Amino acid sequence: MARMVGIKDVARQAGVSVGTVSNVINRPEMVAEETRARVQAVIAQLGYVRSESARHLRAGRSRIIALLVLDMANPFFADVATGAERAARREGLGVMLCNSAQSPAEEADYLALFAEQRVRGVLIIPADTSGRNLADFRRHGIPYVVVDRVVPSAEGCSVSVDDITGGALAARHLLAQGHRELVYVSGPMHLSQCRDRYTGALEALREAGLPEESLRRIEGERLDVTAGRDAGARLLGMTPRPTAVFCANDLLALGVLQALFAAGVSVPDDIALVGYDDIEFAAAAAVPLTSVRQPAARMGQTAADLLIEETGEEAGSHRHQRIVLRPELVVRDSSISTPQP
């Protein structure tokens, strides 16, 4: 294995001190033009790359923000990451994207790794709803911002979407189309997003004077297309068969749509369908999917801005904030028919 080129190698070949090489890299205006050019030529010749980890140890501050999401395969989280990366790059920082796979145990492992690496801060969409993982992580003194969840402002910043309102928007839309037999397809109900969207849908039913029994529920183990297909098979066996389905995210809705198509059930003529998140695939589905849009990129960017403020020059004046964004309903073909009498 080839030996890594170090700053001493550059200094020796350029005939200057290690301090001069450091100045060329970090404070080039302090070095005479001729010397600077000679050192830069040696750096290029040797392929020297400075060690950021060593630099971080000396400075006591990393340039890396960690982002821990529930499911890297979900385009919603990719949009969150895009927003966070945009804010980070503006400040000369990088984003390390990690996936907890909805596992509290994997989340704990990653948080321990972030503490070992002394990252600048963490953006986290928690898999552990008990709060124990974050409570343990808080002892390390590394700032974090909770994304897509609400936390008490005393514990840190959070940026989320009003999922109760989002659930109500979806159910009100289906009720306005004349539907009275609804099914809510969700992931694990210990996730606050799944609970809040269900709560919002129930509120819409109560507003319409309908009993809670008008909204049946299918709970899956995950929030992906496979779980949606399984849920679709289950709802086809329900009696009476529902005329409308609201899914806790778009991946579930796309899986349900596949199951209904395979069974020869027409969407929206036989069953209307609404998803949540408004990922790019929603509009491109075989039947364009009505969905509750979350401002995912804005959420990621806002969360990163808060973390950068807390870890930057203005850290002394930083105050924890709890920011809640508003969702909006995007109506497409999958939900706009009226059920037959």
Residue pairs with C-beta under 8 A, 6 or more apart in sequence:
5 46
5 47
5 48
5 49
6 48
7 18
7 21
7 22
7 48
7 50
8 18
9 46
9 48
10 21
10 39
10 42
10 43
10 46
10 48
11 17
11 18
11 20
11 21
13 42
13 45
13 46
14 20
14 21
14 38
14 39
14 41
14 42
15 38
16 35
16 38
16 39
20 31
20 35
20 39
21 39
21 43
23 30
23 31
24 31
24 35
24 36
24 39
24 40
24 43
25 43
25 50
28 36
31 39
42 48
52 63
56 62
56 63
56 118
61 120
61 311
62 117
62 118
62 119
62 120
63 92
63 93
63 94
63 120
64 93
64 94
64 95
64 96
64 117
64 119
64 120
65 84
65 88
65 93
65 94
65 95
65 96
65 119
65 120
65 121
65 122
65 123
65 304
65 307
65 308
66 95
66 96
66 98
66 110
66 114
66 119
66 121
66 122
66 123
67 80
67 81
67 84
67 95
67 96
67 97
67 98
67 122
67 123
67 124
67 300
68 98
68 99
68 100
68 107
68 110
68 111
68 114
68 122
68 123
68 124
68 125
69 77
69 80
69 81
69 97
69 98
69 99
69 100
69 125
70 77
70 99
70 100
70 101
70 102
70 125
70 127
70 223
71 77
71 99
71 101
71 102
71 222
71 223
71 224
72 78
72 97
72 99
73 224
74 223
74 224
74 249
74 251
74 277
74 279
75 277
75 279
75 280
75 281
76 249
76 250
76 277
76 279
76 294
76 296
77 125
77 296
79 279
79 296
79 297
79 300
80 125
80 147
80 148
80 296
80 297
80 299
80 300
81 95
81 97
81 300
82 297
82 300
83 296
83 297
83 298
83 299
83 300
83 301
83 302
83 303
83 304
84 95
84 123
84 300
84 301
84 303
84 304
85 95
85 300
85 304
86 297
86 300
86 301
86 304
87 300
87 301
87 304
87 305
87 308
88 94
88 95
88 304
88 308
91 308
91 312
93 120
93 308
95 304
96 119
98 110
99 106
100 106
100 107
100 110
100 125
100 127
101 127
102 127
102 187
102 188
102 191
102 222
102 223
103 127
104 127
104 128
104 130
104 133
106 127
107 124
107 126
107 127
107 128
107 133
108 128
108 133
108 136
111 122
111 124
111 133
111 134
111 136
111 137
114 122
114 137
114 142
115 137
115 140
115 142
118 142
119 142
120 142
120 307
120 311
121 142
121 143
121 144
121 145
121 307
121 308
121 310
121 311
122 137
122 142
122 143
122 144
122 145
122 307
123 144
123 145
123 147
123 300
123 303
123 304
123 307
124 134
124 144
124 145
124 146
124 147
125 146
125 147
125 148
125 149
126 133
126 134
126 146
126 149
128 134
129 190
129 191
129 192
134 144
134 146
134 155
137 144
138 144
138 155
138 156
143 156
143 307
143 310
143 311
144 156
144 307
145 156
145 157
145 158
145 159
145 303
145 304
145 306
145 307
145 310
146 156
146 157
146 158
146 159
146 160
147 158
147 159
147 160
147 299
147 300
147 303
148 159
148 160
148 161
148 193
148 299
149 158
149 160
149 192
149 193
150 158
150 160
150 192
150 322
150 324
151 158
151 322
152 322
153 320
153 321
153 322
154 320
155 320
156 320
157 303
157 306
157 307
157 310
157 320
157 321
157 322
157 323
158 321
158 322
158 323
159 299
159 302
159 303
159 306
159 323
159 325
160 299
160 323
160 324
160 325
161 294
161 295
161 299
161 324
161 325
161 326
161 327
162 324
162 325
162 326
162 327
163 192
163 193
163 196
163 197
163 200
163 327
164 196
164 197
164 199
164 200
164 203
165 200
165 326
165 327
166 196
166 197
166 200
166 276
166 292
166 294
166 327
167 196
167 197
167 198
167 199
167 200
167 201
167 202
167 203
167 204
167 246
167 292
168 200
168 201
168 203
168 204
169 200
169 292
169 327
169 328
169 329
170 197
170 200
170 201
170 204
170 246
170 274
170 276
170 292
170 329
171 182
171 200
171 201
171 202
171 203
171 204
171 205
171 215
171 246
172 204
172 207
172 208
173 274
173 290
173 329
173 331
173 335
174 182
174 244
174 246
174 272
174 274
174 335
175 182
175 204
175 205
175 208
175 210
177 244
177 272
177 335
177 336
177 337
177 338
177 339
178 338
178 339
179 243
179 244
179 272
179 339
180 210
180 214
180 243
180 339
181 214
181 216
181 240
181 241
181 242
181 243
181 244
182 201
182 205
182 214
182 215
182 216
182 242
182 243
182 244
182 245
182 246
183 215
183 216
183 217
183 218
183 235
183 238
183 242
183 244
183 245
183 246
184 197
184 198
184 201
184 215
184 216
184 217
184 218
184 245
184 246
184 247
184 248
185 217
185 218
185 220
185 228
185 231
185 235
185 245
185 246
185 247
185 248
185 252
185 253
185 256
186 194
186 197
186 198
186 217
186 218
186 219
186 220
186 247
186 248
186 252
187 194
187 219
187 220
187 221
187 222
187 223
187 227
187 248
187 249
187 252
188 194
188 219
188 220
188 221
188 222
189 195
189 198
189 219
191 223
193 248
194 219
194 223
194 248
197 246
197 248
197 276
198 215
198 217
198 248
201 215
201 246
202 212
202 215
205 211
205 212
205 214
205 215
206 212
216 238
216 242
218 231
218 234
218 235
220 227
220 228
220 230
220 231
220 252
221 227
223 248
223 249
223 251
223 252
224 251
224 252
224 255
225 251
225 252
225 254
225 255
225 258
226 255
227 251
227 252
227 255
228 247
228 251
228 252
228 253
228 254
228 255
228 256
228 257
228 258
228 259
229 255
229 256
229 258
229 259
230 255
230 259
231 247
231 252
231 255
231 256
231 259
232 255
232 256
232 257
232 258
232 259
232 260
232 263
233 259
235 241
235 242
235 245
235 256
236 259
236 260
236 263
236 265
241 271
242 271
243 270
243 271
243 272
243 339
244 271
244 272
244 273
244 274
244 335
244 339
245 253
245 256
245 271
245 272
245 273
245 274
246 274
246 276
247 253
247 256
247 273
247 274
247 275
247 276
248 276
249 275
249 276
249 277
250 275
250 276
250 277
250 278
250 279
250 281
250 282
250 289
250 291
251 279
252 275
253 273
253 274
253 275
253 276
253 282
253 289
253 291
253 334
254 275
254 281
254 282
254 285
254 289
256 273
257 267
257 273
257 285
257 286
257 287
257 289
257 334
260 266
260 267
260 270
260 271
260 273
261 267
261 286
265 271
267 273
267 287
267 334
268 287
268 333
268 334
268 335
268 336
268 337
269 337
272 290
272 334
272 335
272 336
272 337
272 339
273 287
273 289
273 290
273 334
273 335
274 289
274 290
274 291
274 292
274 334
274 335
275 282
275 289
275 290
275 291
275 292
276 291
276 292
276 294
277 291
277 292
277 293
277 294
277 296
278 291
278 292
278 293
278 294
278 330
279 291
282 288
282 289
282 291
282 330
282 332
283 289
283 332
285 334
287 332
287 333
287 334
288 332
288 333
288 334
289 332
289 334
290 329
290 330
290 331
290 332
290 333
290 334
290 335
290 336
291 329
291 330
291 332
292 327
292 328
292 329
292 330
293 327
293 328
293 329
293 330
294 325
294 327
295 325
295 327
298 325
299 325
302 323
302 325
306 321
306 323
309 315
309 318
310 318
